[in-house]
Amino acid sequence: MSAGDRFRALPIASTARRKPWRIRHRIPEEVPAKVTEDPACQIAAANNDKANAKIAMVDALGRVMLSLVRDKTQLFKEYSDNADFKKWLEDAVFRATYKKTA
């Protein structure tokens, strides 16, 4: 099952079609953009150390998800309660944000 299929299978995917903030766009666009703005993530990525960049990204992703909890409760609920979704999101955001420079 592809990552996209896994996301579409989640209950939030069907409700996302009705939400004006469109959760489907928030994950591939807004979440990675906010993660890349995190200073710790930028430093780790600049050092070209994939392992530390992943750790920094996971920490930054947690902070971004907490910032979304106020008005995006269902997305945060899936992130905090669904280990498969959390792992998928961590991997997807890392792929979207980590650019090897060397």
N, C-alpha and C positions, 0 to 999 in steps of 0.2 A: 504494500500500500504506500503510495507516495505521500510526501508531507502535506501536499494540498488536499489529498483525499482524507488524510487524518484530520485536518482542520475542518473540512466540510462535514465530517461525521460528528463533530462536537455539537452539543445543543446550542452553543452560542452562534454557530455559523448560520443556522436557520433564522434565529432572531436578528442577526446582523442585517439581513435584507430589509428589515422593517425599521431599523434605527437610522436616524439622520446622520449620525457620526460614522456610520459604516465601519464596523469593526474589521471587515475584510481589508480595508485600506489602511487602517491604523497599524496593523501588524507589519506589513512589508514596507511601509513608508514612514510613518511617524515614530514608531518605537525604535527602529535602527537609527534614525536621525537624532533622537534624544540621547541614545546610548553613545553615539560618536561625539556628542558635545561634552561628555563627561571627561574631566581633566585626567583622572587616573587611567581611563581607557585610552586616551590619546597618548599618554606617556608610555604605557605598556606597548601599544602598537608601534610607536616610534622606535622603541628599542628592538623591534623585530624579533621578539620572543613570543612565539605562538602560545606556549603554555601559560605564561604570565598574562598575555593579552586575553586569553580565554577566561582566566580567573577574574581579571579586572572587568571584563565584559559581563560576566555573570553577576558580579556585585553591582555594576551600573544598571543592568537590566532589572535587578531587584528594586533599586531605587526608582527607576522609571515606572515600574509596575505599581509601586506604592503611590507614586504621584498621580496615577490614573484612577486610583481606587475611589475617589470621591464621586466622579461622574461616570465611571466605566466599571461599575461593580461586577458585572458578569464576567468581563474579561479578567479582572483580578481574581475572581473566585476560581475560574478555570486554571489560572496560573498557579494559585496557591494550593488548590485541592487535587489537581489532576497531574500526577507525576509525568505521564506520557506527554501531555501538552506542554508542561514546563520544559522538559528535555527537548522537545521539538522546537519550541520557541527559542531556547538558548542556542541550539545549533543553527537555526535559521538566521537569528540576529547576528551571531558570530560570523557566519558566511557573508552576511550583508555588510558588516562593519570592518572586518579584518582584511587589510590589504597589505600583503608582504611587500616591503619596499626594496629588498635586495634581490 
